Amino acid sequence: MLKKKRQRKYLVKRCLELRSQVHAFAGSGDQEALHKLRVEIKKLKAFSKLTKLYKGEKEITIKKNIRKIFHRAGLIREANINLQMIKQFDIHQPAFNTEAKDTIRQETAKFRLYRTHYNDDIRNTAVSFLNSLRPVHNHDIKHWVNRQLKKIAEVVTTTSTDQLHEARKRIKNLVYVHDILQKRLAAALTLNIDYLDQLQDVIGKWHDTAVAVELLTAHNSGSKAKITALQKEHDKADKAIHTIGDGFWDKVVKRD
């Protein structure tokens, strides 16, 4: 059984780390701190999915203000990633470049302005979670894990790419929840977490090439040869997903 005590310890750690990264980014504007604070919120979101298993209780949803932090951090991170892609793929779009830099500057200023409010939001979220904790039976967790795996398999074992982003989020949720579990239960699930992490990483690379192709074509930047070469990279990334997804069930479950 996943006891309240273990859940409490995990949540306190997550909220403290989230607060630490909020302060780190507000103080320095460091993109790595921004990335880490978004990861911490994703872990809280994953935990909220687990609370669906509380008997007789509704899922504990992430507070609106925490979602606002995530959204603002996302705007900054997306703009920064776009700048990186502009440089990496030699995209000549001065207006787009200026717009991305303006977004980073303006949204970072707003982030710093609301830093104290964010502290309160994190504390209130922690209190809300901690007051709602319930123990979860092992068989309920196993059933939930199996449901997630089936939904992931439905996407990565087909040629369709429509739901890959959603599948990646499910994979990350599964990995984050696995980290909460006590060692005995985690071992009983026999999940190959390394494989799942590799799978989500491959999907992430596929997504990055898709965004780069979209940037090049949408802004009429780069030569035809450059776009063709990048499209080949995207096709290669697509193939890599289905290669690693082939034999999903044999790979995702550890064998003795």
Secondary structure, DSSP 8 states (H G I E B T S, - for coil): -B-HHHHHHHHHHHHHHHHHHHHHHHHH--HHHHHHHHHHHHHHHHHHHHGGGSTT-------HHHHHHHHHHHHHHHHHHHHHHHHHTT---HHHHHHHHHHHHHHHHHHHHTHHHHHHHHHHHHHHHHTT---B-HHHHHHHHHHHHHHHHHHHTSS--TTHHHHHHHHHHHHHHHHHS-HHHHHHHTB-HHHHHHHHHHHHHHHHHHHHHHHHHHTT-S-HHHHHHHHHHHHHHHHHHHHHHTTHHHHHB---
